[in-house]
Amino acid sequence: LEELLRSMEKTTDPDAWTETDARFHLRLAETARNRLHVELVEHLRASMSELSLAVAKIGRRISRANAEHRRIFRAVADGDDKRAASAMRQHIEAVVEEALTLTPEQDPSTPPAI
């Protein structure tokens, strides 16, 4: 996890960052040793890859996400499940909030105009 986190912190390229972000979240799910959780993360990441990239391109989203990931990692490394869950919840809320700022042109889930 820490190696993936360091890799994300070193890049500013949204494409490379988004790929590493997906691996970070999958690895994080694997630490829970819950196969259903892993499958859910795999499915969500696959179905939301374009949206994840669009959000990563928003202003300082990558640096904010890196800080959020660092808080999640620290909580997991400390074995503090409640703090880890809280940090993950805050991260997800921040991503959703940022995604809601996308214009239709930026949002890959927007159907084409007819």
C-alpha distances in whole Angstrom, upper triangle without the diagonal:
4,5,5,6,9,10,11,12,14,16,19,20,19,19,16,14,15,14,10,10,12,9,6,9,10,7,7,11,10,9,13,15,17,18,20,17,15,18,19,15,16,20,19,17,20,23,21,20,23,23,19,20,24,22,19,23,24,25,22,20,17,17,18,15,12,14,14,10,10,12,10,7,10,12,10,9,13,14,16,16,19,17,14,16,18,15,14,18,19,16,18,21,21,20,23,25,24,25,28,29,29,33,34,34,30,29,29,30,33,36,38,41,44
4,5,5,6,9,10,10,12,15,18,19,19,20,17,15,16,15,12,12,14,12,9,12,13,10,10,14,14,13,16,18,20,22,23,20,19,22,22,19,20,23,22,20,23,25,24,22,25,25,21,22,24,23,20,23,24,24,21,20,16,16,17,14,11,13,13,10,9,11,11,7,9,12,11,9,13,15,16,17,20,17,15,18,19,16,16,20,20,17,19,22,21,21,24,26,25,26,29,30,30,33,35,35,31,30,30,31,35,38,40,43,46
4,5,5,6,9,10,11,13,16,17,18,18,14,13,15,14,10,12,14,11,9,13,14,11,12,16,15,15,18,20,22,23,25,22,19,22,23,20,20,23,23,20,22,25,23,21,24,24,21,21,24,23,20,22,24,24,22,20,17,17,18,16,13,15,16,12,11,15,14,11,13,16,14,13,17,18,20,21,23,21,18,21,22,19,19,22,22,19,21,25,23,22,26,27,26,27,30,31,30,33,35,34,30,30,30,31,35,37,39,42,46
4,5,5,6,9,10,11,14,15,15,15,12,10,11,10,6,8,10,8,6,10,11,9,10,14,14,14,17,19,21,21,22,20,17,20,20,17,17,20,19,16,18,21,20,18,20,21,17,17,20,19,16,19,21,22,19,17,14,14,16,13,11,13,14,10,11,14,13,10,13,16,14,14,18,19,20,20,22,20,17,19,21,18,16,20,20,17,18,22,20,19,22,24,23,23,27,27,27,30,31,31,27,26,26,27,31,33,35,39,42
4,5,5,6,9,10,13,14,15,15,13,10,12,12,8,8,11,10,7,10,12,11,11,15,15,15,18,20,22,23,24,20,19,21,21,17,18,21,20,17,20,22,20,18,21,20,17,17,20,18,15,18,19,20,17,15,12,12,13,10,7,10,11,7,7,11,10,8,11,14,13,13,16,17,18,19,21,18,15,18,18,15,14,18,17,14,17,20,18,17,21,22,21,22,25,25,25,29,30,30,26,26,26,28,31,34,36,38,42
4,5,5,6,9,12,14,15,16,13,11,14,14,10,11,14,13,10,14,16,14,14,18,19,18,21,23,25,26,27,24,22,25,25,21,22,25,23,20,23,25,23,21,23,23,19,19,22,20,17,19,21,20,17,16,13,12,14,13,9,11,13,10,9,13,13,11,13,16,16,15,18,20,21,22,24,21,18,21,22,18,18,21,20,18,20,23,21,20,24,25,23,24,28,28,27,31,32,32,28,28,28,30,33,36,38,40,44
4,5,5,7,10,11,12,13,9,8,11,11,7,9,12,11,10,13,15,14,15,18,19,19,22,24,25,26,27,24,22,24,24,20,20,23,22,19,21,23,21,19,20,21,17,17,20,19,15,17,19,19,17,16,12,12,15,13,10,13,15,12,12,16,16,14,16,19,18,18,21,23,24,24,26,23,21,23,24,20,19,23,22,18,20,23,21,20,23,25,22,23,27,27,26,29,31,29,26,26,26,28,31,34,35,38,42
4,5,6,8,9,10,11,8,6,8,9,6,7,11,10,9,12,14,14,14,17,19,19,21,24,25,25,26,23,21,23,22,19,19,21,20,16,19,21,19,16,18,18,14,14,16,15,12,14,16,16,13,12,8,9,11,9,7,10,12,9,10,14,14,13,15,18,18,18,21,22,23,23,24,22,19,21,21,18,17,20,19,15,17,20,17,16,20,21,19,20,23,23,22,25,27,26,22,23,23,25,28,31,32,35,39
4,6,8,11,12,14,11,9,12,13,10,10,14,14,12,15,17,17,17,20,21,21,23,26,27,28,29,25,24,26,25,22,22,25,23,20,22,24,22,19,21,20,17,16,18,16,13,15,16,15,12,12,8,7,10,9,6,9,11,10,9,13,14,13,15,18,18,18,20,23,23,24,25,22,19,22,21,18,18,21,19,16,18,21,18,17,21,22,19,21,24,24,23,27,29,28,24,25,25,27,30,33,34,37,41
4,7,9,12,13,10,9,13,13,11,12,16,15,14,17,19,19,19,23,23,23,26,28,30,30,31,28,26,28,28,24,24,27,25,22,24,26,23,21,22,22,18,17,19,18,14,16,17,17,14,14,10,10,13,13,10,13,15,13,13,17,18,16,18,21,21,21,23,26,26,27,28,25,23,25,25,21,21,24,23,19,22,24,21,20,24,24,22,23,27,26,25,28,30,28,25,26,26,29,31,34,35,38,41
4,6,8,10,7,6,10,11,10,11,14,15,14,17,19,19,20,23,24,24,27,29,30,30,31,28,25,27,27,23,23,25,23,20,21,23,21,18,18,19,16,14,16,15,12,13,15,14,13,13,9,10,13,12,10,14,16,14,15,18,19,18,20,23,23,23,26,28,28,28,29,27,24,26,26,22,22,24,23,19,21,23,20,19,22,23,20,21,24,23,22,25,27,25,22,23,23,26,28,31,32,35,38
4,6,9,8,7,10,12,12,12,15,17,16,18,21,21,22,24,26,27,29,31,32,32,32,29,27,28,27,24,24,25,23,20,22,23,20,17,17,17,14,12,14,13,10,10,12,11,10,10,7,9,12,12,11,14,16,15,16,19,20,20,22,25,25,25,28,30,30,30,30,28,25,27,26,23,22,24,22,19,20,22,19,17,21,21,18,19,22,20,19,22,24,22,19,20,21,24,26,29,29,32,35
4,6,6,6,8,10,11,12,14,16,16,18,20,21,22,24,26,27,29,31,31,31,31,28,26,27,26,23,22,24,22,18,19,21,18,15,15,16,13,10,12,13,9,9,12,12,12,12,9,11,14,14,13,17,18,17,19,22,22,22,24,27,26,27,30,31,31,31,32,29,27,28,28,24,23,25,24,20,21,23,20,18,21,21,18,18,22,20,19,21,22,20,17,19,19,22,24,26,27,30,33
4,6,5,6,9,10,10,12,14,15,16,18,20,20,22,24,25,27,29,29,29,28,26,24,24,23,20,20,21,18,15,16,17,15,12,11,12,9,6,8,9,6,6,9,11,11,10,8,11,13,12,12,16,17,16,18,21,21,21,24,26,25,26,29,30,30,29,30,28,25,26,26,22,21,22,21,18,18,20,17,15,17,18,15,15,18,17,15,18,19,17,14,15,15,18,20,23,24,27,30
4,5,5,6,9,10,11,13,14,16,17,19,20,22,23,25,27,28,28,27,27,25,22,23,22,19,18,19,17,14,14,16,14,10,10,12,10,7,10,11,8,9,13,15,15,13,11,14,16,14,15,18,19,17,20,23,22,22,25,27,26,27,30,31,31,30,31,29,26,27,27,24,22,24,23,19,19,22,20,17,19,21,17,17,20,20,17,19,20,18,15,16,15,18,20,23,23,26,30
4,6,5,6,9,10,11,12,14,16,17,18,20,21,23,25,27,27,26,27,24,22,23,22,19,18,20,18,15,15,18,16,12,13,14,12,10,13,13,10,12,15,16,16,14,11,14,16,14,14,17,18,16,18,21,21,20,23,25,24,25,28,29,30,29,30,28,25,26,27,23,22,24,23,19,20,23,20,18,21,22,19,19,23,22,20,23,24,22,18,19,18,21,24,26,27,30,33
4,5,5,6,9,10,10,12,14,15,16,18,20,21,23,25,26,25,25,23,20,22,21,17,17,19,17,14,15,17,15,12,13,13,10,9,12,11,8,10,13,14,13,11,8,11,13,10,10,14,14,12,15,18,17,17,20,22,21,22,25,26,26,26,27,25,22,23,23,20,18,21,20,16,17,19,17,15,18,19,16,17,20,20,19,22,23,21,18,18,18,20,23,26,27,30,33
4,5,5,6,9,10,11,12,14,15,17,18,20,22,23,24,23,23,20,18,19,18,14,14,15,13,10,12,13,11,8,9,10,7,6,9,9,7,10,12,15,14,11,9,12,14,11,11,15,15,13,16,18,17,17,21,22,21,23,26,26,26,25,26,24,21,22,22,19,17,19,19,15,15,18,16,13,16,18,15,14,18,18,17,20,20,19,16,16,15,17,20,23,24,27,31
4,5,5,7,9,10,11,12,14,16,17,19,21,22,22,21,22,19,17,17,17,14,13,15,14,10,11,13,12,9,11,12,9,9,13,13,11,13,16,18,17,15,12,15,17,14,14,17,17,14,17,20,18,18,21,23,21,22,26,26,27,26,27,25,22,23,24,21,19,21,21,17,17,20,19,16,19,21,19,18,21,22,20,23,23,22,19,18,17,19,22,24,26,29,32
4,5,5,6,9,10,10,12,14,15,17,19,20,21,21,21,19,16,18,18,14,13,16,15,11,13,16,14,12,14,15,11,11,15,14,12,15,17,19,17,15,12,14,15,12,11,15,15,12,14,17,15,15,18,20,18,19,23,23,24,23,25,23,20,21,22,19,17,20,20,16,17,20,18,16,19,21,19,19,23,23,22,25,26,25,21,21,20,22,25,28,29,33,36
4,5,5,6,9,10,10,12,14,15,17,19,20,19,20,17,15,16,16,12,12,15,13,10,12,14,12,10,13,13,9,10,13,12,10,13,15,17,15,12,10,12,13,9,9,13,12,9,12,14,13,13,16,18,16,18,21,21,22,21,22,20,17,18,19,16,13,16,16,12,13,16,15,12,16,18,16,16,20,20,19,23,24,23,20,19,18,20,23,26,28,31,34
4,5,5,6,9,10,11,12,14,16,17,17,17,17,14,12,13,13,9,9,11,10,6,9,12,10,8,12,12,9,10,14,13,12,15,17,20,18,15,13,16,16,12,13,16,14,12,15,17,15,15,18,19,17,19,22,22,23,21,23,21,18,18,20,17,14,17,17,14,13,17,16,14,16,19,17,16,20,21,20,23,24,23,20,19,17,18,22,24,27,30,33
4,6,5,6,8,10,10,12,15,16,16,16,17,14,11,13,14,10,9,13,12,9,11,14,14,12,15,16,13,14,17,17,15,18,20,22,21,18,15,17,18,14,14,17,16,12,15,17,15,14,17,18,16,17,21,21,22,21,23,21,18,19,21,18,15,18,19,16,16,20,19,17,19,22,21,20,24,25,24,27,27,27,24,22,21,22,26,28,30,34,37
4,5,5,6,9,10,11,13,15,16,16,17,14,12,14,14,11,11,15,14,11,14,16,15,14,17,17,13,15,18,16,15,18,20,21,19,16,14,15,15,12,11,13,12,9,11,13,11,10,14,15,13,14,17,17,18,17,19,18,14,15,17,15,12,16,16,13,14,18,17,15,18,21,20,20,23,24,24,27,28,28,24,23,22,23,27,29,32,35,38
4,5,5,6,9,10,11,13,14,14,14,11,9,12,11,7,9,12,10,9,12,14,13,12,16,15,12,14,17,16,15,18,20,22,20,16,15,16,16,12,12,14,12,9,12,13,10,11,14,14,13,15,18,17,17,16,18,17,13,13,15,13,10,13,14,11,11,15,15,13,16,19,18,18,21,23,22,26,26,27,23,22,21,21,25,27,30,33,36
4,5,5,6,9,10,11,12,11,12,9,7,9,10,6,7,10,10,9,11,14,14,13,17,17,14,16,19,18,17,21,23,25,23,20,18,20,19,16,16,18,16,13,15,17,13,13,17,17,14,16,19,18,19,17,19,19,15,15,18,16,13,16,18,15,14,18,19,17,19,22,21,20,24,26,25,28,28,29,25,23,22,22,26,28,31,34,37
4,5,5,6,9,10,12,12,14,11,8,12,13,10,10,14,14,12,15,18,17,16,20,20,17,19,22,21,19,23,25,26,24,21,19,20,20,16,16,18,16,12,14,16,12,11,15,15,12,13,17,16,17,16,19,18,14,15,18,16,14,17,19,16,16,20,20,19,21,24,23,23,26,28,28,31,32,32,28,27,26,26,30,32,35,38,41
4,5,5,7,10,11,12,13,10,9,12,12,10,11,15,14,13,16,18,17,17,21,20,17,19,22,20,19,23,24,25,23,20,18,19,18,15,14,16,13,10,12,13,9,9,12,12,9,11,14,13,14,12,15,14,11,12,14,13,10,14,16,13,14,18,18,17,19,22,22,22,25,27,27,30,31,32,28,26,26,26,29,32,35,38,41
4,5,5,7,8,9,9,6,5,9,9,7,9,12,12,12,15,17,16,17,21,20,17,20,23,21,21,24,25,27,25,22,20,22,21,17,17,19,16,13,15,16,12,12,15,14,11,14,16,15,15,13,15,16,12,12,15,14,11,14,17,15,14,18,19,18,19,22,23,22,25,27,27,31,31,32,28,26,25,25,29,31,34,37,40
4,5,5,7,8,10,8,6,10,11,10,11,14,15,14,16,19,19,19,23,23,20,22,25,24,23,27,28,30,28,25,23,24,24,20,20,21,19,16,17,18,14,13,16,16,12,14,17,15,17,15,18,18,14,15,18,17,15,18,20,18,18,22,23,21,23,26,26,26,29,31,30,34,34,35,31,29,28,28,32,34,37,40,42
4,5,8,10,12,10,9,13,14,12,14,17,17,17,19,22,22,22,25,25,22,24,27,25,24,28,29,31,28,25,23,24,23,20,19,20,18,15,16,16,12,11,14,13,9,11,13,11,13,12,15,15,12,13,17,16,14,17,19,18,18,22,23,22,24,27,27,27,30,32,32,35,36,37,33,31,31,30,34,36,39,42,45
4,5,8,10,8,8,12,12,12,14,17,17,17,20,22,22,22,26,25,23,25,28,26,26,29,30,32,29,26,25,26,24,21,21,21,19,16,17,17,13,13,15,13,10,12,14,11,13,10,13,15,11,12,15,15,13,16,19,18,18,21,22,22,23,26,27,27,29,32,32,35,36,37,34,31,31,30,34,36,39,42,45
4,6,9,8,8,11,13,13,14,17,18,18,20,22,23,24,27,27,25,27,30,28,28,32,33,35,32,29,28,29,27,24,24,25,22,19,21,21,17,16,18,17,13,15,17,14,16,14,17,18,15,15,19,19,17,19,22,21,21,24,26,25,26,29,30,29,32,34,34,38,38,39,35,33,32,31,35,37,40,43,46
4,6,5,6,9,10,11,13,14,16,17,19,20,21,22,26,26,24,27,29,28,28,31,32,34,33,29,28,29,28,24,25,26,23,20,22,22,18,18,20,18,15,18,20,17,18,15,17,19,16,15,19,19,17,18,22,21,20,23,25,24,24,28,29,28,30,33,33,36,36,37,34,32,30,29,33,35,38,41,43
4,5,5,6,9,10,10,12,14,15,16,18,20,21,25,25,23,26,28,27,27,31,32,35,33,30,28,30,29,25,26,27,24,22,24,24,20,20,23,21,18,21,23,20,21,18,21,22,19,18,22,22,19,20,23,22,21,24,26,24,25,28,29,28,30,33,33,35,35,36,33,31,29,28,32,33,36,39,42
4,5,5,6,9,10,10,12,14,15,16,18,20,23,23,22,25,27,26,27,30,31,34,32,29,28,30,28,25,26,27,24,22,25,24,20,21,24,22,19,22,24,21,22,18,20,22,19,17,21,21,18,19,22,21,19,22,24,23,23,26,27,26,28,31,30,33,33,34,31,28,27,26,29,31,34,37,39
4,5,5,6,9,10,11,12,14,15,16,18,21,21,19,22,24,23,24,27,28,30,29,25,25,26,25,21,22,23,20,18,21,20,17,18,20,19,16,19,21,18,19,15,17,19,15,14,17,17,14,15,18,17,15,19,21,19,20,23,24,23,25,28,28,31,31,32,29,26,25,24,28,29,33,36,38
4,5,5,6,9,10,11,12,14,15,16,20,20,18,21,23,22,22,26,27,30,28,25,23,25,24,21,21,23,20,18,20,21,17,17,20,19,16,19,21,19,20,17,19,20,17,16,19,19,15,17,20,18,17,20,22,20,21,24,24,23,26,28,28,31,31,31,29,26,25,24,27,29,32,36,38
4,5,5,6,9,10,11,12,14,15,19,19,18,21,23,23,23,26,28,31,30,26,25,27,26,23,24,26,23,20,23,24,20,21,24,23,20,23,25,23,23,20,22,23,20,18,22,21,18,19,22,20,18,21,23,20,21,25,25,23,26,28,27,30,29,30,28,25,23,22,26,27,30,33,36
4,5,5,6,9,10,11,12,14,17,17,16,19,21,20,21,24,25,28,28,24,23,26,24,21,22,24,21,19,22,22,19,20,23,22,19,23,25,23,23,19,21,22,18,16,19,19,15,16,19,17,15,18,20,17,18,21,22,20,22,25,25,27,27,28,25,22,21,20,23,25,28,31,33
4,5,5,6,8,10,10,12,15,15,13,16,19,18,18,21,23,25,24,21,20,22,21,17,19,21,18,16,19,19,16,17,20,19,17,20,23,21,21,18,20,20,16,15,18,17,13,14,17,15,13,16,18,15,16,19,20,18,21,23,23,26,25,26,23,21,20,19,22,24,28,31,33
4,6,5,6,9,10,11,14,15,13,16,19,18,19,22,23,26,26,22,21,24,23,19,20,23,20,18,21,22,19,19,23,22,20,22,25,24,24,22,23,23,20,19,21,20,17,18,20,18,16,19,20,17,18,22,21,20,22,25,24,26,26,26,23,21,19,18,22,24,27,30,32
4,6,5,6,8,10,13,14,13,16,18,18,19,22,23,27,26,23,22,25,24,21,22,25,22,20,24,24,21,22,26,25,23,25,28,26,26,24,25,25,22,20,22,22,18,19,21,19,16,19,20,17,17,21,21,19,21,24,22,25,24,25,22,19,17,16,20,21,24,27,30
4,5,5,6,8,11,11,10,13,15,15,16,19,20,23,23,19,19,22,21,18,20,22,19,18,21,22,19,20,24,23,21,24,27,25,25,22,23,23,20,18,20,19,15,16,18,15,12,15,17,14,14,17,17,15,17,20,19,22,21,22,19,16,15,14,18,19,23,26,28
4,6,5,6,9,10,8,11,13,13,14,17,18,21,21,17,17,20,19,16,17,20,18,16,19,21,18,19,23,22,21,23,26,25,25,23,24,23,20,19,20,19,15,16,18,15,13,16,16,13,14,18,17,15,18,20,18,21,21,21,18,16,14,14,18,20,23,26,29
4,6,6,9,10,10,12,14,15,16,18,20,23,23,20,19,23,22,19,21,23,21,19,23,24,22,22,26,26,24,27,29,28,28,26,27,27,23,22,24,23,19,20,22,19,16,19,20,16,17,20,19,17,20,22,20,22,21,21,18,16,14,13,17,19,21,25,27
4,6,8,9,10,12,13,14,16,18,20,23,24,20,20,23,23,20,22,24,22,21,25,26,23,24,28,27,26,29,31,30,30,27,28,28,24,23,24,23,19,20,21,19,16,18,19,15,15,19,18,15,17,20,18,19,18,19,17,14,11,10,14,15,18,22,24
4,6,5,6,9,10,10,12,14,16,19,20,16,17,20,19,16,19,21,19,18,22,23,21,22,26,26,25,27,30,29,28,26,26,26,23,21,22,21,17,18,19,16,13,15,16,12,12,15,14,11,14,16,14,17,16,16,14,11,9,9,13,15,18,21,24
4,5,5,6,9,10,11,13,15,18,19,16,15,19,19,16,18,21,19,18,21,23,21,22,26,26,25,27,30,29,29,27,28,27,24,23,24,22,19,19,20,17,15,17,17,13,14,17,15,13,16,17,15,17,17,16,13,12,10,11,14,16,18,22,25
4,5,5,6,9,10,11,13,17,18,15,15,19,19,17,19,22,21,20,23,25,23,25,28,29,28,30,33,32,32,30,30,29,26,25,26,24,21,21,21,18,16,18,17,14,14,16,14,11,14,15,12,14,13,13,10,8,6,8,11,14,15,19,22
4,5,5,6,9,10,11,15,16,13,14,17,17,15,17,20,18,18,22,23,22,23,27,27,26,29,31,31,30,28,28,27,24,23,23,21,18,18,18,15,13,15,14,10,10,13,11,8,11,12,10,12,12,12,9,7,6,7,10,13,15,18,22
4,5,5,6,9,10,14,14,11,11,14,14,11,14,17,15,15,18,20,18,20,23,24,23,25,28,28,27,25,26,24,21,21,21,19,16,17,16,13,12,14,12,9,10,13,10,8,12,13,11,14,15,15,11,10,10,11,14,17,19,22,25
4,5,5,6,9,12,13,11,10,14,15,13,15,18,17,16,20,21,21,22,25,26,25,27,30,30,30,28,29,27,24,24,24,21,19,20,19,16,15,17,15,11,13,15,12,10,14,14,12,14,15,13,10,10,9,12,14,17,19,22,25
4,5,5,7,11,12,10,11,15,15,14,16,19,18,18,21,23,22,24,27,28,28,30,32,32,32,30,30,28,26,25,25,22,20,20,19,16,15,16,14,11,12,13,10,8,11,11,8,10,11,10,6,7,8,10,12,15,16,19,23
4,5,5,9,10,7,9,12,11,10,13,16,15,15,18,20,19,21,24,24,25,27,29,30,28,27,27,25,22,22,21,19,17,17,16,13,12,13,10,7,9,10,7,6,9,9,8,11,13,12,9,9,10,12,14,17,19,21,25
4,6,8,8,6,6,9,10,9,11,14,13,14,16,18,18,19,22,23,24,25,28,28,28,27,27,24,22,22,22,19,17,18,16,13,13,15,12,9,12,13,9,9,13,12,11,14,16,15,11,12,13,15,17,20,22,24,28
4,6,8,7,8,11,12,12,14,16,16,17,19,21,22,23,25,27,27,29,31,32,31,30,30,28,26,26,25,22,21,21,19,16,16,17,14,12,14,14,10,11,13,12,10,12,14,13,9,11,13,15,17,20,21,23,27
4,6,6,8,10,10,11,14,15,16,17,19,21,21,23,25,26,27,29,31,32,31,30,29,27,25,25,24,21,20,20,18,15,15,15,12,10,12,11,8,9,11,9,8,11,14,13,10,11,14,16,17,20,21,23,27
4,6,8,9,10,11,13,15,16,17,19,20,22,23,25,26,28,29,31,32,31,31,30,27,26,26,24,21,21,21,19,16,17,17,13,13,15,13,10,12,14,11,11,14,17,16,13,15,17,20,20,24,25,26,30
4,6,6,6,9,10,11,13,14,16,17,19,20,22,23,25,26,27,29,28,28,27,24,23,24,22,19,19,20,17,14,16,16,12,12,15,14,11,13,15,13,14,17,20,19,16,17,20,22,23,26,28,29,33
4,6,5,6,8,10,10,12,14,15,16,18,20,21,22,24,26,27,26,25,25,22,20,21,19,16,16,16,14,11,13,13,9,9,12,11,8,10,13,12,12,16,18,18,14,15,17,19,21,24,26,28,31
4,5,5,6,9,10,10,12,14,15,16,18,20,21,22,24,25,25,24,24,22,20,21,20,16,16,17,15,12,14,15,12,10,14,14,11,13,16,15,15,18,21,20,16,17,18,21,23,26,27,30,33
4,5,5,6,9,10,11,13,14,15,17,19,20,21,23,25,24,24,24,21,19,20,19,16,16,18,15,12,15,16,12,12,16,16,13,16,18,17,18,21,24,23,20,20,22,24,26,29,31,33,37
4,5,5,6,9,10,11,13,14,16,17,19,20,21,23,22,22,21,18,17,18,16,13,13,14,11,9,12,12,9,10,13,13,11,14,16,15,17,20,23,23,19,20,22,23,25,29,30,32,36
4,5,5,6,8,10,10,12,14,15,16,18,20,21,20,20,19,17,15,16,15,11,11,13,10,7,10,11,8,8,12,12,11,13,16,16,17,20,22,23,19,19,20,21,24,27,29,32,35
4,5,5,6,9,10,10,12,14,15,16,18,20,19,20,20,17,15,16,16,12,12,15,13,10,13,15,12,12,16,16,14,17,20,19,20,23,26,25,22,22,23,24,27,30,32,35,38
4,5,5,6,9,10,11,13,14,15,17,19,17,18,18,15,13,15,14,10,12,14,11,9,13,14,12,13,16,16,15,18,20,20,21,25,28,28,24,24,25,27,29,32,34,37,40
4,5,5,6,9,10,11,13,14,16,17,15,15,15,12,10,12,11,7,8,10,8,6,9,11,9,10,14,14,14,16,18,19,20,24,26,27,23,23,24,25,27,31,33,35,39
4,5,5,6,9,10,11,12,14,15,15,15,15,12,10,12,12,8,8,11,10,8,11,13,12,12,15,16,16,17,20,21,22,26,27,28,24,23,24,25,28,31,33,36,39
4,5,5,6,9,10,10,12,14,14,15,15,12,10,13,13,9,10,14,12,11,14,16,14,15,19,19,19,21,23,24,25,29,31,31,27,27,28,29,31,35,37,40,43
4,5,5,6,9,10,11,12,11,12,12,9,8,10,10,6,9,11,10,9,13,14,13,15,18,19,19,21,23,24,25,29,31,32,28,28,29,29,32,35,38,40,44
4,6,5,6,9,10,11,10,10,10,8,5,8,8,5,6,10,10,9,11,14,13,14,17,18,19,20,23,24,25,29,31,32,28,27,28,28,31,34,37,39,42
4,5,5,6,8,10,10,11,13,10,8,11,12,9,10,13,13,12,15,17,17,17,20,22,21,23,26,27,28,31,33,33,30,29,29,30,33,36,39,41,45
4,5,5,6,9,9,11,12,9,8,12,12,10,11,15,14,14,17,19,18,19,22,23,23,25,28,29,30,34,36,36,32,32,32,33,36,39,42,44,48
4,5,5,6,5,7,8,6,5,9,9,8,10,13,13,13,16,18,18,19,22,23,24,25,27,29,30,34,36,37,33,32,33,33,36,39,42,44,47
4,5,5,6,7,9,8,6,9,11,10,10,14,15,14,16,19,19,20,22,24,25,26,28,30,31,35,36,37,33,32,32,32,35,38,41,44,47
4,5,8,10,12,11,9,13,14,13,14,17,18,17,19,22,22,23,25,27,27,29,31,32,33,37,39,39,36,34,35,35,38,41,44,47,50
4,5,9,11,9,9,13,14,13,15,17,18,18,21,23,23,24,27,28,28,30,32,34,35,39,41,41,38,37,37,37,40,43,46,49,52
4,6,9,9,8,11,13,13,14,17,18,18,20,22,23,24,26,28,29,30,32,34,35,39,41,42,38,37,37,37,40,43,46,48,52
4,6,5,6,9,10,11,12,14,15,16,18,20,21,23,24,26,27,28,30,32,34,37,39,40,37,35,36,36,38,42,45,47,50
4,6,5,6,9,10,10,12,14,15,16,18,20,21,22,24,26,27,28,31,32,36,37,39,35,33,34,33,36,39,42,45,48
4,5,5,6,9,10,10,12,14,15,16,18,20,21,22,24,26,27,29,31,35,36,38,35,33,34,33,35,39,42,44,47
4,5,5,6,8,10,10,12,14,15,16,18,20,21,22,24,26,27,29,33,35,36,33,31,33,32,35,38,41,43,46
4,5,5,6,8,10,10,12,14,15,16,18,20,21,22,24,26,28,31,33,34,31,29,30,30,32,36,39,41,44
4,5,5,6,9,10,10,12,14,15,16,18,20,21,23,25,26,30,31,33,30,28,29,28,30,34,37,39,42
4,5,5,6,9,10,11,12,14,15,16,18,20,21,23,25,29,31,32,29,27,29,28,30,34,37,39,42
4,5,5,6,9,10,11,12,14,15,17,18,20,22,23,27,29,30,27,26,27,27,29,32,35,38,41
4,5,5,6,9,10,11,12,14,15,16,18,20,22,25,27,28,25,23,24,24,26,30,33,35,38
4,5,5,6,9,10,11,12,14,15,17,19,21,24,26,28,24,23,24,23,25,28,32,34,37
4,6,5,6,9,10,10,12,14,15,17,19,23,25,27,23,22,24,23,25,29,32,33,37
4,5,5,6,9,10,11,12,14,16,17,21,23,24,21,20,21,21,23,27,29,32,35
4,5,5,6,9,10,10,12,15,16,20,21,23,19,17,19,18,21,24,27,29,32
4,5,5,6,9,10,11,13,15,18,20,22,19,18,19,19,20,24,27,29,32
4,5,5,6,9,10,11,13,17,19,21,17,16,19,19,20,24,26,28,32
4,5,5,6,9,10,11,15,17,18,15,13,15,15,17,21,23,26,29
4,5,5,6,9,10,14,15,17,14,12,14,14,15,19,22,24,27
4,6,5,7,10,13,15,17,15,13,16,16,17,20,23,24,27
4,5,5,7,11,13,15,12,11,14,14,15,19,21,23,26
4,5,6,9,11,12,10,8,11,11,12,16,18,20,23
4,6,8,10,13,11,9,12,12,12,15,18,19,22
4,6,9,11,9,9,13,13,13,17,18,19,23
4,6,8,6,6,9,10,10,14,15,16,20
4,5,5,6,10,11,9,12,13,13,17
4,5,5,8,8,6,9,9,10,13
4,6,8,10,8,10,9,10,14
4,6,9,9,12,12,14,17
4,5,6,9,11,13,16
4,6,8,10,13,16
4,6,9,12,15
4,6,9,12
4,6,9
4,6
4
